[in-house]
Amino acid sequence: MQDGLATPLASQNETDIALDMLLSRASVSPAAMTEPAPEGLDLNDILDAAMRAPDHGRLRPWRFLTISGDARHRLGEVFVAALRKREPDAADVLLERERTRPLRAPLVIAAGVHVDPDNAIPEIEQVLSGGAAVMNILNAAHALGFAAMWVTGKNTYDPVVNEALGFHAPDRLIGFVYLGTPNETAKAVQRPLRDDFVRDWSA
Ligand SMILES: Cc1cc2nc3c(=O)[nH]c(=O)nc-3n(C[C@H](O)[C@H](O)[C@H](O)COP(=O)(O)O)c2cc1C
């Protein structure tokens, strides 16, 4: 499977399972997550799925940092420093919210893109490729039974956070994926109707 080109699924049953997985994915908020996070071979599979993102010019623009355990406290301090710079008078309760933000899930993947502004491939395509890689992370996590949610918020666009995580402009963060295991409060989300968003232009 790893090196295959278009590897056909072996049976109708496998096709159905793969499609069911895609058609049932839903974000699970960190509030509905618990331990364990994906690790080991599961985490490798999730990150390998990211490597399958479409990528114009083979730029491989996506970059990921896996942040678990005590490193989440360090990330929280980065969020605090960023808020202090944005809002020097920020209330303690808001600073505490940033400090504990990464602790809501057992694993946080910081996702970013290495942007080559001089490349013929437009910058937006480089960023889109990073977004597609994150989508594959969400799908792979779901396929393995894990909970995942992509969040941005102000931290993603804050230069203090970007610098602390090694994303020096024009490289940039595109978000944080929170990962864990769904708890019993995780709920199914209503999906929009396809026909409201799709029209057959050939008609
Ligand atoms: C680029 C991007 C950034 C997002 N940032 C946030 C965020 O900061 N906070 C949030 O609550 N949801 C955010 N979301 C939305 C959630 O990831 C999720 O898609 C939403 O809760 C709907 O759930 P669903 O994925 O099951 O449709 C973001 C989604 C995308 C694509």
The ligand as an ORCA input file, in Angstrom:
! r2SCAN-3c Opt
* xyz 0 1
  C      -8.631     26.239      9.069
  C      -9.630     25.918     10.145
  C      -9.509     26.538     11.377
  C     -10.435     26.275     12.387
  N     -10.290     26.904     13.595
  C     -11.189     26.673     14.571
  C     -11.063     27.304     15.835
  O     -10.136     28.052     16.095
  N     -12.007     27.053     16.765
  C     -13.068     26.223     16.513
  O     -13.906     26.041     17.393
  N     -13.196     25.585     15.318
  C     -12.293     25.800     14.349
  N     -12.423     25.171     13.142
  C     -13.589     24.290     12.915
  C     -13.406     22.890     13.461
  O     -12.157     22.340     13.106
  C     -14.512     21.955     12.907
  O     -14.384     21.836     11.518
  C     -15.887     22.444     13.271
  O     -16.051     22.351     14.674
  C     -17.004     21.637     12.587
  O     -16.838     20.279     12.835
  P     -16.706     19.254     11.631
  O     -15.246     19.252     11.227
  O     -17.163     17.958     12.188
  O     -17.602     19.745     10.527
  C     -11.496     25.386     12.143
  C     -11.589     24.741     10.905
  C     -10.661     25.011      9.920
  C     -10.799     24.311      8.588
*
